[in-house]
Amino acid sequence: MDLNYLYLRRGVSLARAGEARCEASRTAHLGLYEAYGQRIAARRPLLSIKAVTA
């Protein structure tokens, strides 16, 4: 899955949590926000670039 998509969905979840009208909805969106954050963190090691030595 594309990291840009995960960052987008994480941002949308945070925005929706801020706009939520009830605690249950806020909690659900914050849960999604955290879950997307965990998925992003899991993919970060995959981004490490090895130095090329000549």
mmCIF entry with sequence, helices, sheets and N, C-alpha, C, O atoms, coordinates in Angstrom:
data_MODEL
# 
_entry.id   MODEL 
# 
_entity.id                         1 
_entity.type                       polymer 
_entity.pdbx_number_of_molecules   1 
# 
_entity_poly.entity_id                      1 
_entity_poly.type                           'polypeptide(L)' 
_entity_poly.nstd_linkage                   no 
_entity_poly.nstd_monomer                   no 
_entity_poly.pdbx_seq_one_letter_code       MDLNYLYLRRGVSLARAGEARCEASRTAHLGLYEAYGQRIAARRPLLSIKAVTA 
_entity_poly.pdbx_seq_one_letter_code_can   MDLNYLYLRRGVSLARAGEARCEASRTAHLGLYEAYGQRIAARRPLLSIKAVTA 
_entity_poly.pdbx_strand_id                 A 
# 
loop_
_entity_poly_seq.entity_id 
_entity_poly_seq.num 
_entity_poly_seq.mon_id 
_entity_poly_seq.hetero 
1 1  MET n 
1 2  ASP n 
1 3  LEU n 
1 4  ASN n 
1 5  TYR n 
1 6  LEU n 
1 7  TYR n 
1 8  LEU n 
1 9  ARG n 
1 10 ARG n 
1 11 GLY n 
1 12 VAL n 
1 13 SER n 
1 14 LEU n 
1 15 ALA n 
1 16 ARG n 
1 17 ALA n 
1 18 GLY n 
1 19 GLU n 
1 20 ALA n 
1 21 ARG n 
1 22 CYS n 
1 23 GLU n 
1 24 ALA n 
1 25 SER n 
1 26 ARG n 
1 27 THR n 
1 28 ALA n 
1 29 HIS n 
1 30 LEU n 
1 31 GLY n 
1 32 LEU n 
1 33 TYR n 
1 34 GLU n 
1 35 ALA n 
1 36 TYR n 
1 37 GLY n 
1 38 GLN n 
1 39 ARG n 
1 40 ILE n 
1 41 ALA n 
1 42 ALA n 
1 43 ARG n 
1 44 ARG n 
1 45 PRO n 
1 46 LEU n 
1 47 LEU n 
1 48 SER n 
1 49 ILE n 
1 50 LYS n 
1 51 ALA n 
1 52 VAL n 
1 53 THR n 
1 54 ALA n 
# 
_struct_asym.id          A 
_struct_asym.entity_id   1 
# 
loop_
_struct_conf.conf_type_id 
_struct_conf.id 
_struct_conf.pdbx_PDB_helix_id 
_struct_conf.beg_label_comp_id 
_struct_conf.beg_label_asym_id 
_struct_conf.beg_label_seq_id 
_struct_conf.pdbx_beg_PDB_ins_code 
_struct_conf.end_label_comp_id 
_struct_conf.end_label_asym_id 
_struct_conf.end_label_seq_id 
_struct_conf.pdbx_end_PDB_ins_code 
_struct_conf.beg_auth_comp_id 
_struct_conf.beg_auth_asym_id 
_struct_conf.beg_auth_seq_id 
_struct_conf.end_auth_comp_id 
_struct_conf.end_auth_asym_id 
_struct_conf.end_auth_seq_id 
_struct_conf.pdbx_PDB_helix_class 
_struct_conf.details 
_struct_conf.pdbx_PDB_helix_length 
HELX_P HELX_P1 AA1 LEU A 3  ? GLU A 19 ? LEU A 3  GLU A 19 1 ? 17 
HELX_P HELX_P2 AA2 GLU A 23 ? ARG A 43 ? GLU A 23 ARG A 43 1 ? 21 
HELX_P HELX_P3 AA3 ARG A 44 ? LEU A 47 ? ARG A 44 LEU A 47 5 ? 4  
# 
_struct_conf_type.id          HELX_P 
_struct_conf_type.criteria    ? 
_struct_conf_type.reference   ? 
# 
loop_
_atom_site.group_PDB 
_atom_site.id 
_atom_site.type_symbol 
_atom_site.label_atom_id 
_atom_site.label_alt_id 
_atom_site.label_comp_id 
_atom_site.label_asym_id 
_atom_site.label_entity_id 
_atom_site.label_seq_id 
_atom_site.pdbx_PDB_ins_code 
_atom_site.Cartn_x 
_atom_site.Cartn_y 
_atom_site.Cartn_z 
_atom_site.occupancy 
_atom_site.B_iso_or_equiv 
_atom_site.pdbx_formal_charge 
_atom_site.auth_seq_id 
_atom_site.auth_comp_id 
_atom_site.auth_asym_id 
_atom_site.auth_atom_id 
_atom_site.pdbx_PDB_model_num 
ATOM 1   N N  . MET A 1 1  ? 0.841   -1.172 0.000  1.00 0.00 ? 1  MET A N  1 
ATOM 2   C CA . MET A 1 1  ? 0.000   0.000  0.000  1.00 0.00 ? 1  MET A CA 1 
ATOM 3   C C  . MET A 1 1  ? 0.891   1.241  0.000  1.00 0.00 ? 1  MET A C  1 
ATOM 4   O O  . MET A 1 1  ? 1.935   1.267  0.650  1.00 0.00 ? 1  MET A O  1 
ATOM 5   N N  . ASP A 1 2  ? 0.479   2.239  -0.714 1.00 0.00 ? 2  ASP A N  1 
ATOM 6   C CA . ASP A 1 2  ? 1.237   3.471  -0.863 1.00 0.00 ? 2  ASP A CA 1 
ATOM 7   C C  . ASP A 1 2  ? 1.252   4.274  0.439  1.00 0.00 ? 2  ASP A C  1 
ATOM 8   O O  . ASP A 1 2  ? 0.217   4.455  1.080  1.00 0.00 ? 2  ASP A O  1 
ATOM 9   N N  . LEU A 1 3  ? 2.430   4.749  0.818  1.00 0.00 ? 3  LEU A N  1 
ATOM 10  C CA . LEU A 1 3  ? 2.552   5.551  2.038  1.00 0.00 ? 3  LEU A CA 1 
ATOM 11  C C  . LEU A 1 3  ? 1.752   6.841  1.953  1.00 0.00 ? 3  LEU A C  1 
ATOM 12  O O  . LEU A 1 3  ? 1.197   7.289  2.956  1.00 0.00 ? 3  LEU A O  1 
ATOM 13  N N  . ASN A 1 4  ? 1.684   7.441  0.777  1.00 0.00 ? 4  ASN A N  1 
ATOM 14  C CA . ASN A 1 4  ? 0.904   8.671  0.630  1.00 0.00 ? 4  ASN A CA 1 
ATOM 15  C C  . ASN A 1 4  ? -0.555  8.434  0.990  1.00 0.00 ? 4  ASN A C  1 
ATOM 16  O O  . ASN A 1 4  ? -1.187  9.271  1.635  1.00 0.00 ? 4  ASN A O  1 
ATOM 17  N N  . TYR A 1 5  ? -1.087  7.293  0.570  1.00 0.00 ? 5  TYR A N  1 
ATOM 18  C CA . TYR A 1 5  ? -2.470  6.953  0.887  1.00 0.00 ? 5  TYR A CA 1 
ATOM 19  C C  . TYR A 1 5  ? -2.651  6.810  2.393  1.00 0.00 ? 5  TYR A C  1 
ATOM 20  O O  . TYR A 1 5  ? -3.635  7.294  2.952  1.00 0.00 ? 5  TYR A O  1 
ATOM 21  N N  . LEU A 1 6  ? -1.705  6.147  3.048  1.00 0.00 ? 6  LEU A N  1 
ATOM 22  C CA . LEU A 1 6  ? -1.803  5.965  4.495  1.00 0.00 ? 6  LEU A CA 1 
ATOM 23  C C  . LEU A 1 6  ? -1.754  7.305  5.220  1.00 0.00 ? 6  LEU A C  1 
ATOM 24  O O  . LEU A 1 6  ? -2.517  7.533  6.159  1.00 0.00 ? 6  LEU A O  1 
ATOM 25  N N  . TYR A 1 7  ? -0.859  8.194  4.788  1.00 0.00 ? 7  TYR A N  1 
ATOM 26  C CA . TYR A 1 7  ? -0.785  9.526  5.399  1.00 0.00 ? 7  TYR A CA 1 
ATOM 27  C C  . TYR A 1 7  ? -2.078  10.307 5.164  1.00 0.00 ? 7  TYR A C  1 
ATOM 28  O O  . TYR A 1 7  ? -2.555  11.002 6.061  1.00 0.00 ? 7  TYR A O  1 
ATOM 29  N N  . LEU A 1 8  ? -2.644  10.195 3.965  1.00 0.00 ? 8  LEU A N  1 
ATOM 30  C CA . LEU A 1 8  ? -3.909  10.864 3.661  1.00 0.00 ? 8  LEU A CA 1 
ATOM 31  C C  . LEU A 1 8  ? -5.017  10.362 4.575  1.00 0.00 ? 8  LEU A C  1 
ATOM 32  O O  . LEU A 1 8  ? -5.733  11.156 5.184  1.00 0.00 ? 8  LEU A O  1 
ATOM 33  N N  . ARG A 1 9  ? -5.161  9.040  4.671  1.00 0.00 ? 9  ARG A N  1 
ATOM 34  C CA . ARG A 1 9  ? -6.230  8.461  5.489  1.00 0.00 ? 9  ARG A CA 1 
ATOM 35  C C  . ARG A 1 9  ? -6.042  8.808  6.965  1.00 0.00 ? 9  ARG A C  1 
ATOM 36  O O  . ARG A 1 9  ? -7.016  9.027  7.686  1.00 0.00 ? 9  ARG A O  1 
ATOM 37  N N  . ARG A 1 10 ? -4.783  8.857  7.412  1.00 0.00 ? 10 ARG A N  1 
ATOM 38  C CA . ARG A 1 10 ? -4.506  9.225  8.803  1.00 0.00 ? 10 ARG A CA 1 
ATOM 39  C C  . ARG A 1 10 ? -4.963  10.660 9.058  1.00 0.00 ? 10 ARG A C  1 
ATOM 40  O O  . ARG A 1 10 ? -5.583  10.942 10.083 1.00 0.00 ? 10 ARG A O  1 
ATOM 41  N N  . GLY A 1 11 ? -4.660  11.560 8.134  1.00 0.00 ? 11 GLY A N  1 
ATOM 42  C CA . GLY A 1 11 ? -5.078  12.953 8.274  1.00 0.00 ? 11 GLY A CA 1 
ATOM 43  C C  . GLY A 1 11 ? -6.588  13.111 8.254  1.00 0.00 ? 11 GLY A C  1 
ATOM 44  O O  . GLY A 1 11 ? -7.146  13.887 9.029  1.00 0.00 ? 11 GLY A O  1 
ATOM 45  N N  . VAL A 1 12 ? -7.246  12.381 7.372  1.00 0.00 ? 12 VAL A N  1 
ATOM 46  C CA . VAL A 1 12 ? -8.707  12.426 7.294  1.00 0.00 ? 12 VAL A CA 1 
ATOM 47  C C  . VAL A 1 12 ? -9.317  11.911 8.597  1.00 0.00 ? 12 VAL A C  1 
ATOM 48  O O  . VAL A 1 12 ? -10.289 12.479 9.095  1.00 0.00 ? 12 VAL A O  1 
ATOM 49  N N  . SER A 1 13 ? -8.759  10.854 9.142  1.00 0.00 ? 13 SER A N  1 
ATOM 50  C CA . SER A 1 13 ? -9.273  10.296 10.397 1.00 0.00 ? 13 SER A CA 1 
ATOM 51  C C  . SER A 1 13 ? -9.145  11.296 11.534 1.00 0.00 ? 13 SER A C  1 
ATOM 52  O O  . SER A 1 13 ? -10.055 11.428 12.352 1.00 0.00 ? 13 SER A O  1 
ATOM 53  N N  . LEU A 1 14 ? -8.021  12.003 11.589 1.00 0.00 ? 14 LEU A N  1 
ATOM 54  C CA . LEU A 1 14 ? -7.829  13.004 12.633 1.00 0.00 ? 14 LEU A CA 1 
ATOM 55  C C  . LEU A 1 14 ? -8.814  14.158 12.464 1.00 0.00 ? 14 LEU A C  1 
ATOM 56  O O  . LEU A 1 14 ? -9.379  14.641 13.446 1.00 0.00 ? 14 LEU A O  1 
ATOM 57  N N  . ALA A 1 15 ? -9.019  14.599 11.233 1.00 0.00 ? 15 ALA A N  1 
ATOM 58  C CA . ALA A 1 15 ? -9.972  15.681 10.974 1.00 0.00 ? 15 ALA A CA 1 
ATOM 59  C C  . ALA A 1 15 ? -11.386 15.266 11.367 1.00 0.00 ? 15 ALA A C  1 
ATOM 60  O O  . ALA A 1 15 ? -12.116 16.042 11.982 1.00 0.00 ? 15 ALA A O  1 
ATOM 61  N N  . ARG A 1 16 ? -11.766 14.055 11.015 1.00 0.00 ? 16 ARG A N  1 
ATOM 62  C CA . ARG A 1 16 ? -13.115 13.580 11.356 1.00 0.00 ? 16 ARG A CA 1 
ATOM 63  C C  . ARG A 1 16 ? -13.288 13.407 12.857 1.00 0.00 ? 16 ARG A C  1 
ATOM 64  O O  . ARG A 1 16 ? -14.377 13.622 13.390 1.00 0.00 ? 16 ARG A O  1 
ATOM 65  N N  . ALA A 1 17 ? -12.221 13.021 13.534 1.00 0.00 ? 17 ALA A N  1 
ATOM 66  C CA . ALA A 1 17 ? -12.294 12.919 14.997 1.00 0.00 ? 17 ALA A CA 1 
ATOM 67  C C  . ALA A 1 17 ? -12.545 14.295 15.595 1.00 0.00 ? 17 ALA A C  1 
ATOM 68  O O  . ALA A 1 17 ? -13.311 14.432 16.550 1.00 0.00 ? 17 ALA A O  1 
ATOM 69  N N  . GLY A 1 18 ? -11.904 15.311 15.038 1.00 0.00 ? 18 GLY A N  1 
ATOM 70  C CA . GLY A 1 18 ? -12.089 16.669 15.531 1.00 0.00 ? 18 GLY A CA 1 
ATOM 71  C C  . GLY A 1 18 ? -13.474 17.219 15.274 1.00 0.00 ? 18 GLY A C  1 
ATOM 72  O O  . GLY A 1 18 ? -13.945 18.084 16.012 1.00 0.00 ? 18 GLY A O  1 
ATOM 73  N N  . GLU A 1 19 ? -14.137 16.727 14.233 1.00 0.00 ? 19 GLU A N  1 
ATOM 74  C CA . GLU A 1 19 ? -15.472 17.195 13.869 1.00 0.00 ? 19 GLU A CA 1 
ATOM 75  C C  . GLU A 1 19 ? -16.585 16.306 14.415 1.00 0.00 ? 19 GLU A C  1 
ATOM 76  O O  . GLU A 1 19 ? -17.764 16.603 14.225 1.00 0.00 ? 19 GLU A O  1 
ATOM 77  N N  . ALA A 1 20 ? -16.225 15.237 15.080 1.00 0.00 ? 20 ALA A N  1 
ATOM 78  C CA . ALA A 1 20 ? -17.222 14.263 15.551 1.00 0.00 ? 20 ALA A CA 1 
ATOM 79  C C  . ALA A 1 20 ? -18.195 14.904 16.533 1.00 0.00 ? 20 ALA A C  1 
ATOM 80  O O  . ALA A 1 20 ? -17.812 15.725 17.367 1.00 0.00 ? 20 ALA A O  1 
ATOM 81  N N  . ARG A 1 21 ? -19.447 14.517 16.418 1.00 0.00 ? 21 ARG A N  1 
ATOM 82  C CA . ARG A 1 21 ? -20.493 15.069 17.282 1.00 0.00 ? 21 ARG A CA 1 
ATOM 83  C C  . ARG A 1 21 ? -20.746 14.226 18.520 1.00 0.00 ? 21 ARG A C  1 
ATOM 84  O O  . ARG A 1 21 ? -21.403 14.678 19.457 1.00 0.00 ? 21 ARG A O  1 
ATOM 85  N N  . CYS A 1 22 ? -20.233 13.012 18.529 1.00 0.00 ? 22 CYS A N  1 
ATOM 86  C CA . CYS A 1 22 ? -20.430 12.173 19.714 1.00 0.00 ? 22 CYS A CA 1 
ATOM 87  C C  . CYS A 1 22 ? -19.114 11.487 20.077 1.00 0.00 ? 22 CYS A C  1 
ATOM 88  O O  . CYS A 1 22 ? -18.215 11.349 19.247 1.00 0.00 ? 22 CYS A O  1 
ATOM 89  N N  . GLU A 1 23 ? -19.027 11.070 21.308 1.00 0.00 ? 23 GLU A N  1 
ATOM 90  C CA . GLU A 1 23 ? -17.793 10.462 21.815 1.00 0.00 ? 23 GLU A CA 1 
ATOM 91  C C  . GLU A 1 23 ? -17.468 9.147  21.099 1.00 0.00 ? 23 GLU A C  1 
ATOM 92  O O  . GLU A 1 23 ? -16.301 8.852  20.840 1.00 0.00 ? 23 GLU A O  1 
ATOM 93  N N  . ALA A 1 24 ? -18.490 8.364  20.782 1.00 0.00 ? 24 ALA A N  1 
ATOM 94  C CA . ALA A 1 24 ? -18.254 7.079  20.109 1.00 0.00 ? 24 ALA A CA 1 
ATOM 95  C C  . ALA A 1 24 ? -17.616 7.289  18.735 1.00 0.00 ? 24 ALA A C  1 
ATOM 96  O O  . ALA A 1 24 ? -16.688 6.574  18.359 1.00 0.00 ? 24 ALA A O  1 
ATOM 97  N N  . SER A 1 25 ? -18.114 8.260  18.000 1.00 0.00 ? 25 SER A N  1 
ATOM 98  C CA . SER A 1 25 ? -17.555 8.562  16.687 1.00 0.00 ? 25 SER A CA 1 
ATOM 99  C C  . SER A 1 25 ? -16.131 9.092  16.814 1.00 0.00 ? 25 SER A C  1 
ATOM 100 O O  . SER A 1 25 ? -15.249 8.705  16.047 1.00 0.00 ? 25 SER A O  1 
ATOM 101 N N  . ARG A 1 26 ? -15.911 9.968  17.772 1.00 0.00 ? 26 ARG A N  1 
ATOM 102 C CA . ARG A 1 26 ? -14.571 10.515 18.005 1.00 0.00 ? 26 ARG A CA 1 
ATOM 103 C C  . ARG A 1 26 ? -13.588 9.396  18.332 1.00 0.00 ? 26 ARG A C  1 
ATOM 104 O O  . ARG A 1 26 ? -12.475 9.363  17.808 1.00 0.00 ? 26 ARG A O  1 
ATOM 105 N N  . THR A 1 27 ? -14.004 8.491  19.195 1.00 0.00 ? 27 THR A N  1 
ATOM 106 C CA . THR A 1 27 ? -13.152 7.369  19.589 1.00 0.00 ? 27 THR A CA 1 
ATOM 107 C C  . THR A 1 27 ? -12.837 6.468  18.396 1.00 0.00 ? 27 THR A C  1 
ATOM 108 O O  . THR A 1 27 ? -11.704 6.013  18.237 1.00 0.00 ? 27 THR A O  1 
ATOM 109 N N  . ALA A 1 28 ? -13.834 6.215  17.567 1.00 0.00 ? 28 ALA A N  1 
ATOM 110 C CA . ALA A 1 28 ? -13.630 5.366  16.388 1.00 0.00 ? 28 ALA A CA 1 
ATOM 111 C C  . ALA A 1 28 ? -12.627 5.998  15.425 1.00 0.00 ? 28 ALA A C  1 
ATOM 112 O O  . ALA A 1 28 ? -11.732 5.317  14.923 1.00 0.00 ? 28 ALA A O  1 
ATOM 113 N N  . HIS A 1 29 ? -12.772 7.283  15.169 1.00 0.00 ? 29 HIS A N  1 
ATOM 114 C CA . HIS A 1 29 ? -11.864 7.961  14.242 1.00 0.00 ? 29 HIS A CA 1 
ATOM 115 C C  . HIS A 1 29 ? -10.458 8.072  14.817 1.00 0.00 ? 29 HIS A C  1 
ATOM 116 O O  . HIS A 1 29 ? -9.480  7.963  14.077 1.00 0.00 ? 29 HIS A O  1 
ATOM 117 N N  . LEU A 1 30 ? -10.344 8.284  16.111 1.00 0.00 ? 30 LEU A N  1 
ATOM 118 C CA . LEU A 1 30 ? -9.016  8.310  16.728 1.00 0.00 ? 30 LEU A CA 1 
ATOM 119 C C  . LEU A 1 30 ? -8.367  6.928  16.673 1.00 0.00 ? 30 LEU A C  1 
ATOM 120 O O  . LEU A 1 30 ? -7.149  6.815  16.536 1.00 0.00 ? 30 LEU A O  1 
ATOM 121 N N  . GLY A 1 31 ? -9.176  5.890  16.778 1.00 0.00 ? 31 GLY A N  1 
ATOM 122 C CA . GLY A 1 31 ? -8.656  4.527  16.635 1.00 0.00 ? 31 GLY A CA 1 
ATOM 123 C C  . GLY A 1 31 ? -8.105  4.291  15.239 1.00 0.00 ? 31 GLY A C  1 
ATOM 124 O O  . GLY A 1 31 ? -7.048  3.681  15.075 1.00 0.00 ? 31 GLY A O  1 
ATOM 125 N N  . LEU A 1 32 ? -8.829  4.779  14.229 1.00 0.00 ? 32 LEU A N  1 
ATOM 126 C CA . LEU A 1 32 ? -8.337  4.665  12.855 1.00 0.00 ? 32 LEU A CA 1 
ATOM 127 C C  . LEU A 1 32 ? -7.058  5.469  12.672 1.00 0.00 ? 32 LEU A C  1 
ATOM 128 O O  . LEU A 1 32 ? -6.124  5.020  12.008 1.00 0.00 ? 32 LEU A O  1 
ATOM 129 N N  . TYR A 1 33 ? -7.019  6.651  13.257 1.00 0.00 ? 33 TYR A N  1 
ATOM 130 C CA . TYR A 1 33 ? -5.820  7.499  13.206 1.00 0.00 ? 33 TYR A CA 1 
ATOM 131 C C  . TYR A 1 33 ? -4.613  6.747  13.758 1.00 0.00 ? 33 TYR A C  1 
ATOM 132 O O  . TYR A 1 33 ? -3.543  6.752  13.149 1.00 0.00 ? 33 TYR A O  1 
ATOM 133 N N  . GLU A 1 34 ? -4.784  6.107  14.900 1.00 0.00 ? 34 GLU A N  1 
ATOM 134 C CA . GLU A 1 34 ? -3.694  5.339  15.516 1.00 0.00 ? 34 GLU A CA 1 
ATOM 135 C C  . GLU A 1 34 ? -3.307  4.136  14.653 1.00 0.00 ? 34 GLU A C  1 
ATOM 136 O O  . GLU A 1 34 ? -2.124  3.837  14.493 1.00 0.00 ? 34 GLU A O  1 
ATOM 137 N N  . ALA A 1 35 ? -4.302  3.454  14.102 1.00 0.00 ? 35 ALA A N  1 
ATOM 138 C CA . ALA A 1 35 ? -4.028  2.274  13.275 1.00 0.00 ? 35 ALA A CA 1 
ATOM 139 C C  . ALA A 1 35 ? -3.241  2.651  12.020 1.00 0.00 ? 35 ALA A C  1 
ATOM 140 O O  . ALA A 1 35 ? -2.300  1.953  11.640 1.00 0.00 ? 35 ALA A O  1 
ATOM 141 N N  . TYR A 1 36 ? -3.627  3.752  11.382 1.00 0.00 ? 36 TYR A N  1 
ATOM 142 C CA . TYR A 1 36 ? -2.863  4.203  10.213 1.00 0.00 ? 36 TYR A CA 1 
ATOM 143 C C  . TYR A 1 36 ? -1.448  4.584  10.619 1.00 0.00 ? 36 TYR A C  1 
ATOM 144 O O  . TYR A 1 36 ? -0.503  4.317  9.877  1.00 0.00 ? 36 TYR A O  1 
ATOM 145 N N  . GLY A 1 37 ? -1.285  5.199  11.774 1.00 0.00 ? 37 GLY A N  1 
ATOM 146 C CA . GLY A 1 37 ? 0.046   5.542  12.269 1.00 0.00 ? 37 GLY A CA 1 
ATOM 147 C C  . GLY A 1 37 ? 0.916   4.310  12.463 1.00 0.00 ? 37 GLY A C  1 
ATOM 148 O O  . GLY A 1 37 ? 2.110   4.331  12.165 1.00 0.00 ? 37 GLY A O  1 
ATOM 149 N N  . GLN A 1 38 ? 0.315   3.242  12.962 1.00 0.00 ? 38 GLN A N  1 
ATOM 150 C CA . GLN A 1 38 ? 1.061   1.998  13.154 1.00 0.00 ? 38 GLN A CA 1 
ATOM 151 C C  . GLN A 1 38 ? 1.466   1.388  11.812 1.00 0.00 ? 38 GLN A C  1 
ATOM 152 O O  . GLN A 1 38 ? 2.567   0.856  11.672 1.00 0.00 ? 38 GLN A O  1 
ATOM 153 N N  . ARG A 1 39 ? 0.577   1.467  10.838 1.00 0.00 ? 39 ARG A N  1 
ATOM 154 C CA . ARG A 1 39 ? 0.906   0.931  9.512  1.00 0.00 ? 39 ARG A CA 1 
ATOM 155 C C  . ARG A 1 39 ? 2.022   1.742  8.861  1.00 0.00 ? 39 ARG A C  1 
ATOM 156 O O  . ARG A 1 39 ? 2.889   1.186  8.186  1.00 0.00 ? 39 ARG A O  1 
ATOM 157 N N  . ILE A 1 40 ? 1.998   3.050  9.066  1.00 0.00 ? 40 ILE A N  1 
ATOM 158 C CA . ILE A 1 40 ? 3.065   3.906  8.539  1.00 0.00 ? 40 ILE A CA 1 
ATOM 159 C C  . ILE A 1 40 ? 4.385   3.550  9.207  1.00 0.00 ? 40 ILE A C  1 
ATOM 160 O O  . ILE A 1 40 ? 5.404   3.394  8.534  1.00 0.00 ? 40 ILE A O  1 
ATOM 161 N N  . ALA A 1 41 ? 4.368   3.422  10.520 1.00 0.00 ? 41 ALA A N  1 
ATOM 162 C CA . ALA A 1 41 ? 5.591   3.099  11.266 1.00 0.00 ? 41 ALA A CA 1 
ATOM 163 C C  . ALA A 1 41 ? 6.161   1.749  10.839 1.00 0.00 ? 41 ALA A C  1 
ATOM 164 O O  . ALA A 1 41 ? 7.379   1.575  10.790 1.00 0.00 ? 41 ALA A O  1 
ATOM 165 N N  . ALA A 1 42 ? 5.293   0.803  10.533 1.00 0.00 ? 42 ALA A N  1 
ATOM 166 C CA . ALA A 1 42 ? 5.751   -0.523 10.115 1.00 0.00 ? 42 ALA A CA 1 
ATOM 167 C C  . ALA A 1 42 ? 6.455   -0.472 8.760  1.00 0.00 ? 42 ALA A C  1 
ATOM 168 O O  . ALA A 1 42 ? 7.304   -1.315 8.470  1.00 0.00 ? 42 ALA A O  1 
ATOM 169 N N  . ARG A 1 43 ? 6.108   0.500  7.940  1.00 0.00 ? 43 ARG A N  1 
ATOM 170 C CA . ARG A 1 43 ? 6.700   0.601  6.606  1.00 0.00 ? 43 ARG A CA 1 
ATOM 171 C C  . ARG A 1 43 ? 7.947   1.476  6.577  1.00 0.00 ? 43 ARG A C  1 
ATOM 172 O O  . ARG A 1 43 ? 8.692   1.441  5.597  1.00 0.00 ? 43 ARG A O  1 
ATOM 173 N N  . ARG A 1 44 ? 8.187   2.239  7.599  1.00 0.00 ? 44 ARG A N  1 
ATOM 174 C CA . ARG A 1 44 ? 9.354   3.128  7.597  1.00 0.00 ? 44 ARG A CA 1 
ATOM 175 C C  . ARG A 1 44 ? 10.675  2.385  7.422  1.00 0.00 ? 44 ARG A C  1 
ATOM 176 O O  . ARG A 1 44 ? 11.528  2.863  6.675  1.00 0.00 ? 44 ARG A O  1 
ATOM 177 N N  . PRO A 1 45 ? 10.888  1.235  8.076  1.00 0.00 ? 45 PRO A N  1 
ATOM 178 C CA . PRO A 1 45 ? 12.166  0.536  7.853  1.00 0.00 ? 45 PRO A CA 1 
ATOM 179 C C  . PRO A 1 45 ? 12.376  0.154  6.389  1.00 0.00 ? 45 PRO A C  1 
ATOM 180 O O  . PRO A 1 45 ? 13.515  0.019  5.940  1.00 0.00 ? 45 PRO A O  1 
ATOM 181 N N  . LEU A 1 46 ? 11.307  -0.017 5.661  1.00 0.00 ? 46 LEU A N  1 
ATOM 182 C CA . LEU A 1 46 ? 11.412  -0.380 4.251  1.00 0.00 ? 46 LEU A CA 1 
ATOM 183 C C  . LEU A 1 46 ? 11.949  0.775  3.414  1.00 0.00 ? 46 LEU A C  1 
ATOM 184 O O  . LEU A 1 46 ? 12.385  0.574  2.280  1.00 0.00 ? 46 LEU A O  1 
ATOM 185 N N  . LEU A 1 47 ? 11.918  1.985  3.971  1.00 0.00 ? 47 LEU A N  1 
ATOM 186 C CA . LEU A 1 47 ? 12.356  3.157  3.227  1.00 0.00 ? 47 LEU A CA 1 
ATOM 187 C C  . LEU A 1 47 ? 13.840  3.442  3.371  1.00 0.00 ? 47 LEU A C  1 
ATOM 188 O O  . LEU A 1 47 ? 14.383  4.279  2.650  1.00 0.00 ? 47 LEU A O  1 
ATOM 189 N N  . SER A 1 48 ? 14.499  2.759  4.290  1.00 0.00 ? 48 SER A N  1 
ATOM 190 C CA . SER A 1 48 ? 15.914  3.060  4.507  1.00 0.00 ? 48 SER A CA 1 
ATOM 191 C C  . SER A 1 48 ? 16.708  2.737  3.244  1.00 0.00 ? 48 SER A C  1 
ATOM 192 O O  . SER A 1 48 ? 16.562  1.676  2.637  1.00 0.00 ? 48 SER A O  1 
ATOM 193 N N  . ILE A 1 49 ? 17.538  3.679  2.883  1.00 0.00 ? 49 ILE A N  1 
ATOM 194 C CA . ILE A 1 49 ? 18.332  3.544  1.664  1.00 0.00 ? 49 ILE A CA 1 
ATOM 195 C C  . ILE A 1 49 ? 19.764  3.227  2.056  1.00 0.00 ? 49 ILE A C  1 
ATOM 196 O O  . ILE A 1 49 ? 20.373  3.933  2.860  1.00 0.00 ? 49 ILE A O  1 
ATOM 197 N N  . LYS A 1 50 ? 20.278  2.186  1.493  1.00 0.00 ? 50 LYS A N  1 
ATOM 198 C CA . LYS A 1 50 ? 21.654  1.777  1.778  1.00 0.00 ? 50 LYS A CA 1 
ATOM 199 C C  . LYS A 1 50 ? 22.619  2.680  1.014  1.00 0.00 ? 50 LYS A C  1 
ATOM 200 O O  . LYS A 1 50 ? 22.395  3.006  -0.152 1.00 0.00 ? 50 LYS A O  1 
ATOM 201 N N  . ALA A 1 51 ? 23.687  3.075  1.686  1.00 0.00 ? 51 ALA A N  1 
ATOM 202 C CA . ALA A 1 51 ? 24.709  3.898  1.037  1.00 0.00 ? 51 ALA A CA 1 
ATOM 203 C C  . ALA A 1 51 ? 25.472  3.054  0.027  1.00 0.00 ? 51 ALA A C  1 
ATOM 204 O O  . ALA A 1 51 ? 25.824  1.905  0.294  1.00 0.00 ? 51 ALA A O  1 
ATOM 205 N N  . VAL A 1 52 ? 25.714  3.627  -1.104 1.00 0.00 ? 52 VAL A N  1 
ATOM 206 C CA . VAL A 1 52 ? 26.475  2.943  -2.146 1.00 0.00 ? 52 VAL A CA 1 
ATOM 207 C C  . VAL A 1 52 ? 27.942  3.284  -1.941 1.00 0.00 ? 52 VAL A C  1 
ATOM 208 O O  . VAL A 1 52 ? 28.324  4.454  -1.928 1.00 0.00 ? 52 VAL A O  1 
ATOM 209 N N  . THR A 1 53 ? 28.748  2.264  -1.784 1.00 0.00 ? 53 THR A N  1 
ATOM 210 C CA . THR A 1 53 ? 30.189  2.487  -1.605 1.00 0.00 ? 53 THR A CA 1 
ATOM 211 C C  . THR A 1 53 ? 30.915  2.087  -2.876 1.00 0.00 ? 53 THR A C  1 
ATOM 212 O O  . THR A 1 53 ? 30.619  1.058  -3.483 1.00 0.00 ? 53 THR A O  1 
ATOM 213 N N  . ALA A 1 54 ? 31.852  2.902  -3.260 1.00 0.00 ? 54 ALA A N  1 
ATOM 214 C CA . ALA A 1 54 ? 32.591  2.635  -4.508 1.00 0.00 ? 54 ALA A CA 1 
ATOM 215 C C  . ALA A 1 54 ? 33.856  1.861  -4.252 1.00 0.00 ? 54 ALA A C  1 
ATOM 216 O O  . ALA A 1 54 ? 34.593  1.554  -5.189 1.00 0.00 ? 54 ALA A O  1 
# 
